[in-house]
Amino acid sequence: MKNICLILVVFLTVLFALPAVSETNEELAKQVRDTETAFAQTMAARDFEGFVSFLSNETVFFGGKSILRGKAAVAAAWKPYFVGPDAPFFWGPEKIEVLDSGTLALSTGPVYTPDGKQSGTFSSIWRREAEGKWKIIFDKGCPACDCP
């Protein structure tokens, strides 16, 4: 009886530790695209708490000459962007790549001024957390370039 219980415990531990192998890379990329789009929508909706909910506790944002480390630091630095009725910029994913393991993803695309002029590009690294939700762990924006 002890052996059966031990085997059952080991089996359940392994079962719950395995990633969801039934999801294709395409399905995972759609999850990340949808997550990035929802993340960007928080700016348009002026939803600061929603914005913060997408940040990993370990998030690192590269900005200008500084690096923001941790959810609290990023939230504090970005809070002024949510003041006022109009978003100061908006963005959206253009390309998404997901590791075959389904644990990390890259989202990149343009950043626009309120009048629709491209002002930069962003690159975000998303990590699939234990509960299956994608959280942003790295983010870096840069000015727009004339690259093809």
Z-matrix of the N, CA and C atoms (Angstrom, degrees):
N
C 1 1.451
C 2 1.534 1 110.71
N 3 1.338 2 117.26 1 -40.99
C 4 1.461 3 120.86 2 178.95
C 5 1.519 4 110.53 3 -61.46
N 6 1.354 5 116.58 4 -40.40
C 7 1.460 6 120.18 5 179.78
C 8 1.528 7 111.90 6 -64.40
N 9 1.308 8 116.65 7 -39.70
C 10 1.459 9 120.41 8 179.17
C 11 1.522 10 109.98 9 -64.44
N 12 1.317 11 117.25 10 -43.80
C 13 1.476 12 120.80 11 178.50
C 14 1.528 13 110.61 12 -63.19
N 15 1.321 14 116.64 13 -41.65
C 16 1.457 15 120.79 14 179.24
C 17 1.527 16 110.83 15 -63.68
N 18 1.325 17 116.74 16 -44.41
C 19 1.467 18 121.22 17 178.61
C 20 1.528 19 109.84 18 -62.30
N 21 1.324 20 116.99 19 -42.25
C 22 1.461 21 121.02 20 179.24
C 23 1.534 22 111.13 21 -62.54
N 24 1.324 23 117.46 22 -43.33
C 25 1.466 24 121.64 23 179.07
C 26 1.526 25 110.35 24 -63.36
N 27 1.322 26 117.69 25 -44.92
C 28 1.461 27 121.32 26 179.00
C 29 1.529 28 110.16 27 -63.28
N 30 1.318 29 117.13 28 -44.69
C 31 1.454 30 121.07 29 179.51
C 32 1.526 31 111.97 30 -59.76
N 33 1.322 32 117.11 31 -46.89
C 34 1.465 33 120.72 32 -179.86
C 35 1.528 34 111.58 33 -66.21
N 36 1.321 35 117.76 34 -36.74
C 37 1.467 36 121.32 35 177.88
C 38 1.520 37 110.54 36 -62.89
N 39 1.326 38 116.55 37 -46.50
C 40 1.464 39 120.90 38 178.96
C 41 1.524 40 110.41 39 -65.19
N 42 1.312 41 117.00 40 -42.49
C 43 1.458 42 121.62 41 -178.69
C 44 1.525 43 111.25 42 -59.42
N 45 1.322 44 118.03 43 -46.08
C 46 1.463 45 120.90 44 -177.74
C 47 1.522 46 112.72 45 -78.87
N 48 1.304 47 118.51 46 -15.58
C 49 1.466 48 121.65 47 179.09
C 50 1.526 49 111.99 48 -85.63
N 51 1.312 50 118.20 49 -18.76
C 52 1.462 51 121.52 50 -178.09
C 53 1.519 52 111.14 51 -75.34
N 54 1.327 53 117.92 52 140.80
C 55 1.466 54 119.75 53 174.78
C 56 1.523 55 110.29 54 -69.50
N 57 1.298 56 114.98 55 162.28
C 58 1.462 57 119.83 56 179.04
C 59 1.526 58 108.62 57 -71.05
N 60 1.330 59 116.12 58 100.99
C 61 1.459 60 120.52 59 -175.44
C 62 1.524 61 112.48 60 -81.80
N 63 1.321 62 116.83 61 -10.35
C 64 1.458 63 118.79 62 -178.09
C 65 1.528 64 112.05 63 -78.28
N 66 1.321 65 118.13 64 -13.50
C 67 1.453 66 120.61 65 -179.05
C 68 1.526 67 110.54 66 -84.42
N 69 1.304 68 115.26 67 131.91
C 70 1.458 69 119.57 68 178.14
C 71 1.529 70 109.48 69 -81.94
N 72 1.324 71 115.32 70 165.17
C 73 1.454 72 120.06 71 176.97
C 74 1.526 73 110.05 72 -60.50
N 75 1.318 74 116.14 73 -37.31
C 76 1.472 75 121.02 74 178.19
C 77 1.531 76 111.22 75 -62.56
N 78 1.314 77 116.68 76 -42.10
C 79 1.468 78 120.41 77 178.74
C 80 1.533 79 110.82 78 -66.41
N 81 1.327 80 116.57 79 -40.62
C 82 1.458 81 120.24 80 178.23
C 83 1.530 82 110.78 81 -65.58
N 84 1.328 83 116.99 82 -40.68
C 85 1.462 84 120.62 83 177.79
C 86 1.529 85 110.43 84 -62.03
N 87 1.321 86 117.79 85 -38.33
C 88 1.460 87 120.80 86 177.16
C 89 1.525 88 110.18 87 -64.51
N 90 1.323 89 117.20 88 -40.63
C 91 1.466 90 120.33 89 176.82
C 92 1.532 91 110.64 90 -58.27
N 93 1.327 92 116.05 91 -45.35
C 94 1.464 93 120.59 92 -179.18
C 95 1.529 94 110.35 93 -67.01
N 96 1.312 95 117.76 94 -43.21
C 97 1.472 96 121.30 95 177.51
C 98 1.530 97 109.98 96 -58.56
N 99 1.323 98 116.28 97 -46.54
C 100 1.465 99 120.71 98 179.46
C 101 1.528 100 110.82 99 -63.66
N 102 1.330 101 116.61 100 -38.20
C 103 1.463 102 120.87 101 179.35
C 104 1.520 103 110.57 102 -67.43
N 105 1.328 104 116.83 103 -46.72
C 106 1.468 105 120.21 104 178.47
C 107 1.527 106 110.70 105 -61.00
N 108 1.316 107 117.22 106 -41.67
C 109 1.459 108 121.87 107 179.27
C 110 1.530 109 110.54 108 -63.10
N 111 1.322 110 117.22 109 -43.11
C 112 1.473 111 121.13 110 177.78
C 113 1.530 112 110.56 111 -65.80
N 114 1.326 113 116.31 112 -38.13
C 115 1.466 114 121.68 113 177.15
C 116 1.534 115 109.39 114 -60.99
N 117 1.323 116 117.39 115 -47.90
C 118 1.465 117 121.80 116 178.90
C 119 1.524 118 110.80 117 -63.90
N 120 1.308 119 117.21 118 -35.91
C 121 1.463 120 121.20 119 -179.44
C 122 1.526 121 111.76 120 -62.86
N 123 1.323 122 118.11 121 -26.32
C 124 1.467 123 119.67 122 178.22
C 125 1.523 124 110.82 123 -61.71
N 126 1.336 125 117.39 124 -33.56
C 127 1.469 126 120.47 125 177.98
C 128 1.526 127 109.62 126 -67.81
N 129 1.326 128 117.28 127 -48.27
C 130 1.462 129 121.29 128 -179.47
C 131 1.526 130 111.32 129 -61.96
N 132 1.328 131 116.71 130 -36.99
C 133 1.467 132 121.96 131 -178.69
C 134 1.528 133 112.42 132 -83.39
N 135 1.345 134 116.13 133 -5.01
C 136 1.465 135 121.93 134 -179.02
C 137 1.525 136 110.42 135 61.28
N 138 1.324 137 116.19 136 38.90
C 139 1.463 138 124.23 137 -175.32
C 140 1.528 139 110.32 138 -104.91
N 141 1.311 140 116.08 139 83.69
C 142 1.457 141 120.84 140 -177.18
C 143 1.526 142 112.39 141 -62.27
N 144 1.303 143 118.17 142 -44.09
C 145 1.476 144 121.02 143 -179.98
C 146 1.528 145 110.37 144 -62.65
N 147 1.315 146 116.42 145 -37.51
C 148 1.464 147 120.07 146 175.70
C 149 1.513 148 111.04 147 -62.52
N 150 1.333 149 116.59 148 -43.91
C 151 1.468 150 121.87 149 176.92
C 152 1.530 151 110.15 150 -55.38
N 153 1.305 152 116.57 151 -49.90
C 154 1.469 153 121.86 152 -177.21
C 155 1.531 154 111.08 153 -61.78
N 156 1.324 155 117.14 154 -32.09
C 157 1.473 156 120.16 155 -177.40
C 158 1.526 157 112.74 156 -65.46
N 159 1.320 158 118.33 157 -18.64
C 160 1.465 159 121.52 158 178.88
C 161 1.530 160 112.60 159 -87.62
N 162 1.321 161 117.70 160 -10.12
C 163 1.463 162 121.50 161 -176.75
C 164 1.521 163 111.36 162 -82.79
N 165 1.320 164 115.84 163 133.39
C 166 1.465 165 120.70 164 170.72
C 167 1.524 166 107.82 165 -71.76
N 168 1.301 167 117.31 166 154.70
C 169 1.465 168 120.30 167 174.38
C 170 1.524 169 111.00 168 -60.52
N 171 1.330 170 116.71 169 -27.44
C 172 1.467 171 122.17 170 -177.78
C 173 1.528 172 113.02 171 -96.11
N 174 1.300 173 118.60 172 8.92
C 175 1.457 174 121.67 173 -172.83
C 176 1.526 175 113.02 174 -54.18
N 177 1.327 176 114.89 175 145.44
C 178 1.463 177 122.73 176 176.92
C 179 1.525 178 106.96 177 -131.80
N 180 1.334 179 116.13 178 121.23
C 181 1.462 180 122.02 179 176.70
C 182 1.513 181 108.37 180 -112.49
N 183 1.328 182 115.13 181 129.56
C 184 1.456 183 121.91 182 176.23
C 185 1.528 184 106.56 183 -95.39
N 186 1.306 185 116.56 184 126.61
C 187 1.457 186 118.86 185 179.28
C 188 1.510 187 110.93 186 -147.59
N 189 1.310 188 116.37 187 130.55
C 190 1.458 189 119.88 188 178.09
C 191 1.512 190 112.13 189 49.74
N 192 1.311 191 114.96 190 -117.87
C 193 1.468 192 120.70 191 -178.99
C 194 1.517 193 112.74 192 -104.06
N 195 1.305 194 117.61 193 6.00
C 196 1.462 195 119.76 194 -176.46
C 197 1.524 196 111.24 195 -123.76
N 198 1.301 197 114.32 196 162.19
C 199 1.458 198 121.85 197 174.67
C 200 1.515 199 106.71 198 -122.72
N 201 1.316 200 115.75 199 126.81
C 202 1.455 201 121.81 200 178.81
C 203 1.518 202 108.26 201 -98.19
N 204 1.328 203 116.72 202 125.44
C 205 1.461 204 121.35 203 -177.18
C 206 1.514 205 109.80 204 -116.80
N 207 1.319 206 115.92 205 122.79
C 208 1.454 207 121.86 206 175.99
C 209 1.516 208 113.17 207 97.08
N 210 1.319 209 114.11 208 153.18
C 211 1.457 210 122.46 209 -176.39
C 212 1.530 211 112.01 210 -57.98
N 213 1.323 212 117.65 211 -44.46
C 214 1.467 213 121.18 212 -177.24
C 215 1.531 214 111.20 213 -64.02
N 216 1.327 215 117.22 214 -43.31
C 217 1.470 216 121.01 215 -178.80
C 218 1.527 217 111.17 216 -65.56
N 219 1.329 218 117.01 217 -42.86
C 220 1.464 219 120.48 218 179.21
C 221 1.525 220 109.88 219 -65.97
N 222 1.325 221 116.93 220 -44.22
C 223 1.460 222 120.61 221 179.50
C 224 1.530 223 110.84 222 -59.29
N 225 1.321 224 116.97 223 -45.49
C 226 1.469 225 120.44 224 -179.36
C 227 1.525 226 111.35 225 -63.17
N 228 1.319 227 117.34 226 -41.77
C 229 1.464 228 120.99 227 -178.57
C 230 1.529 229 112.24 228 -70.46
N 231 1.314 230 117.38 229 -32.00
C 232 1.461 231 120.79 230 -177.22
C 233 1.524 232 113.42 231 -90.67
N 234 1.307 233 118.46 232 -13.38
C 235 1.469 234 120.29 233 -178.17
C 236 1.533 235 112.62 234 -54.44
N 237 1.345 236 120.03 235 -41.96
C 238 1.476 237 119.32 236 178.46
C 239 1.532 238 114.41 237 -58.98
N 240 1.325 239 118.43 238 -26.40
C 241 1.461 240 120.95 239 177.71
C 242 1.529 241 112.42 240 -66.87
N 243 1.327 242 116.01 241 -17.10
C 244 1.468 243 121.07 242 -177.90
C 245 1.520 244 112.72 243 -99.75
N 246 1.332 245 117.57 244 2.66
C 247 1.460 246 121.71 245 177.72
C 248 1.526 247 108.36 246 -81.93
N 249 1.301 248 116.20 247 136.63
C 250 1.454 249 120.62 248 178.03
C 251 1.513 250 112.01 249 95.78
N 252 1.322 251 115.72 250 165.25
C 253 1.463 252 120.27 251 -174.73
C 254 1.526 253 114.88 252 -79.19
N 255 1.336 254 116.72 253 -19.86
C 256 1.463 255 119.39 254 -175.47
C 257 1.522 256 112.17 255 -114.96
N 258 1.320 257 115.62 256 137.59
C 259 1.468 258 120.74 257 177.64
C 260 1.527 259 109.79 258 -69.40
N 261 1.337 260 117.59 259 137.08
C 262 1.463 261 119.99 260 -179.92
C 263 1.531 262 113.31 261 -76.52
N 264 1.312 263 117.61 262 -14.71
C 265 1.462 264 123.02 263 178.42
C 266 1.514 265 108.05 264 -166.20
N 267 1.324 266 115.94 265 168.55
C 268 1.460 267 120.80 266 174.30
C 269 1.515 268 109.06 267 -146.80
N 270 1.316 269 115.95 268 160.60
C 271 1.460 270 121.58 269 -177.08
C 272 1.521 271 110.13 270 -147.23
N 273 1.315 272 114.51 271 168.45
C 274 1.457 273 119.92 272 176.76
C 275 1.513 274 110.72 273 -161.15
N 276 1.336 275 116.26 274 150.28
C 277 1.462 276 119.77 275 -178.52
C 278 1.520 277 111.96 276 -72.21
N 279 1.316 278 114.60 277 138.34
C 280 1.456 279 121.15 278 176.55
C 281 1.532 280 110.38 279 -112.70
N 282 1.317 281 115.94 280 -41.70
C 283 1.472 282 121.46 281 178.78
C 284 1.527 283 108.94 282 -129.50
N 285 1.328 284 113.48 283 140.59
C 286 1.465 285 121.33 284 178.45
C 287 1.522 286 107.54 285 -131.87
N 288 1.317 287 116.49 286 132.62
C 289 1.470 288 121.50 287 172.33
C 290 1.518 289 108.10 288 -131.27
N 291 1.328 290 116.16 289 136.05
C 292 1.456 291 122.22 290 -179.10
C 293 1.518 292 109.00 291 -123.09
N 294 1.318 293 116.82 292 135.13
C 295 1.462 294 119.96 293 174.45
C 296 1.520 295 110.03 294 -59.60
N 297 1.320 296 116.60 295 150.18
C 298 1.465 297 120.17 296 177.96
C 299 1.525 298 111.86 297 -59.91
N 300 1.327 299 117.51 298 -26.56
C 301 1.464 300 121.11 299 177.92
C 302 1.522 301 111.52 300 -70.75
N 303 1.342 302 117.53 301 -17.45
C 304 1.454 303 120.79 302 179.96
C 305 1.508 304 113.80 303 75.65
N 306 1.319 305 117.60 304 18.84
C 307 1.463 306 120.23 305 -175.63
C 308 1.519 307 114.21 306 -105.48
N 309 1.333 308 117.95 307 -27.05
C 310 1.461 309 122.66 308 179.90
C 311 1.517 310 109.80 309 -131.60
N 312 1.341 311 114.76 310 148.90
C 313 1.460 312 119.53 311 178.63
C 314 1.520 313 109.99 312 -145.54
N 315 1.319 314 115.19 313 151.85
C 316 1.452 315 123.17 314 174.95
C 317 1.522 316 107.96 315 -111.68
N 318 1.325 317 115.24 316 132.71
C 319 1.461 318 122.37 317 173.37
C 320 1.511 319 106.75 318 -124.29
N 321 1.311 320 117.45 319 131.20
C 322 1.456 321 121.21 320 -179.99
C 323 1.518 322 109.74 321 -142.79
N 324 1.332 323 115.19 322 151.40
C 325 1.447 324 119.44 323 -179.79
C 326 1.516 325 112.04 324 176.26
N 327 1.325 326 116.04 325 -174.44
C 328 1.460 327 121.46 326 -176.21
C 329 1.533 328 113.15 327 -81.71
N 330 1.332 329 114.36 328 154.54
C 331 1.462 330 123.64 329 170.86
C 332 1.522 331 105.90 330 -116.66
N 333 1.324 332 116.53 331 136.55
C 334 1.461 333 121.70 332 -175.77
C 335 1.527 334 112.03 333 -122.81
N 336 1.325 335 115.59 334 150.36
C 337 1.459 336 122.06 335 171.29
C 338 1.528 337 107.89 336 -74.93
N 339 1.328 338 118.02 337 165.77
C 340 1.469 339 119.24 338 -179.89
C 341 1.526 340 114.19 339 -56.60
N 342 1.338 341 117.70 340 -27.04
C 343 1.466 342 119.79 341 179.24
C 344 1.525 343 113.59 342 -88.37
N 345 1.339 344 116.92 343 6.38
C 346 1.461 345 121.07 344 173.95
C 347 1.514 346 116.53 345 92.37
N 348 1.324 347 118.19 346 5.91
C 349 1.464 348 121.14 347 177.73
C 350 1.535 349 109.15 348 -84.33
N 351 1.332 350 116.34 349 133.52
C 352 1.462 351 118.58 350 179.12
C 353 1.524 352 109.44 351 -69.07
N 354 1.321 353 115.25 352 125.28
C 355 1.462 354 121.34 353 -178.70
C 356 1.526 355 112.58 354 -110.98
N 357 1.318 356 116.95 355 -11.73
C 358 1.459 357 119.70 356 -178.07
C 359 1.509 358 111.91 357 -178.71
N 360 1.313 359 113.95 358 -170.80
C 361 1.456 360 121.97 359 174.59
C 362 1.525 361 107.54 360 -134.98
N 363 1.303 362 116.03 361 158.25
C 364 1.459 363 120.81 362 176.56
C 365 1.520 364 109.15 363 -127.91
N 366 1.306 365 114.46 364 154.72
C 367 1.466 366 122.45 365 170.72
C 368 1.520 367 107.02 366 -135.89
N 369 1.306 368 115.77 367 126.94
C 370 1.458 369 121.39 368 -179.59
C 371 1.519 370 109.76 369 -127.09
N 372 1.306 371 115.15 370 139.13
C 373 1.463 372 121.48 371 173.45
C 374 1.523 373 107.24 372 -106.69
N 375 1.311 374 114.97 373 126.02
C 376 1.460 375 122.45 374 -179.59
C 377 1.523 376 109.09 375 -110.23
N 378 1.317 377 115.99 376 142.66
C 379 1.468 378 121.47 377 176.86
C 380 1.521 379 108.26 378 -119.71
N 381 1.306 380 114.52 379 135.47
C 382 1.467 381 119.51 380 176.75
C 383 1.518 382 107.89 381 -81.85
N 384 1.324 383 115.16 382 114.96
C 385 1.455 384 121.47 383 -177.30
C 386 1.532 385 109.96 384 -79.72
N 387 1.314 386 115.14 385 171.22
C 388 1.466 387 121.32 386 -175.00
C 389 1.524 388 112.81 387 -54.80
N 390 1.324 389 117.67 388 -38.12
C 391 1.464 390 119.78 389 -178.38
C 392 1.527 391 113.06 390 -80.32
N 393 1.352 392 116.04 391 4.47
C 394 1.452 393 121.11 392 177.33
C 395 1.512 394 114.56 393 90.29
N 396 1.326 395 117.49 394 -1.01
C 397 1.468 396 120.87 395 178.90
C 398 1.518 397 109.54 396 -86.64
N 399 1.329 398 114.93 397 143.47
C 400 1.458 399 120.95 398 176.61
C 401 1.518 400 109.23 399 -86.93
N 402 1.333 401 116.40 400 129.46
C 403 1.471 402 122.64 401 177.98
C 404 1.524 403 108.23 402 -124.44
N 405 1.308 404 115.79 403 142.92
C 406 1.451 405 120.60 404 -179.26
C 407 1.528 406 109.59 405 -78.41
N 408 1.340 407 115.94 406 129.75
C 409 1.465 408 119.23 407 179.19
C 410 1.525 409 112.40 408 -113.56
N 411 1.329 410 118.46 409 -29.52
C 412 1.465 411 121.94 410 175.44
C 413 1.520 412 108.64 411 -134.75
N 414 1.326 413 115.95 412 140.84
C 415 1.456 414 120.92 413 175.90
C 416 1.515 415 108.89 414 -144.87
N 417 1.334 416 115.60 415 135.38
C 418 1.462 417 120.70 416 178.43
C 419 1.514 418 108.61 417 -145.71
N 420 1.312 419 114.48 418 129.21
C 421 1.449 420 120.85 419 174.70
C 422 1.506 421 109.74 420 -111.46
N 423 1.313 422 116.57 421 157.50
C 424 1.470 423 120.57 422 176.16
C 425 1.513 424 108.08 423 -150.15
N 426 1.342 425 116.90 424 159.38
C 427 1.471 426 120.03 425 178.56
C 428 1.526 427 110.86 426 -59.60
N 429 1.316 428 114.56 427 155.59
C 430 1.463 429 120.33 428 177.67
C 431 1.513 430 110.05 429 -62.98
N 432 1.308 431 116.33 430 144.79
C 433 1.460 432 120.83 431 176.98
C 434 1.526 433 108.88 432 -119.69
N 435 1.295 434 115.24 433 168.66
C 436 1.466 435 120.21 434 178.62
C 437 1.524 436 112.10 435 -94.74
N 438 1.319 437 116.37 436 23.79
C 439 1.461 438 120.71 437 -178.15
C 440 1.529 439 109.84 438 -69.65
N 441 1.328 440 117.70 439 145.63
C 442 1.475 441 119.77 440 177.55
C 443 1.516 442 111.36 441 -70.45
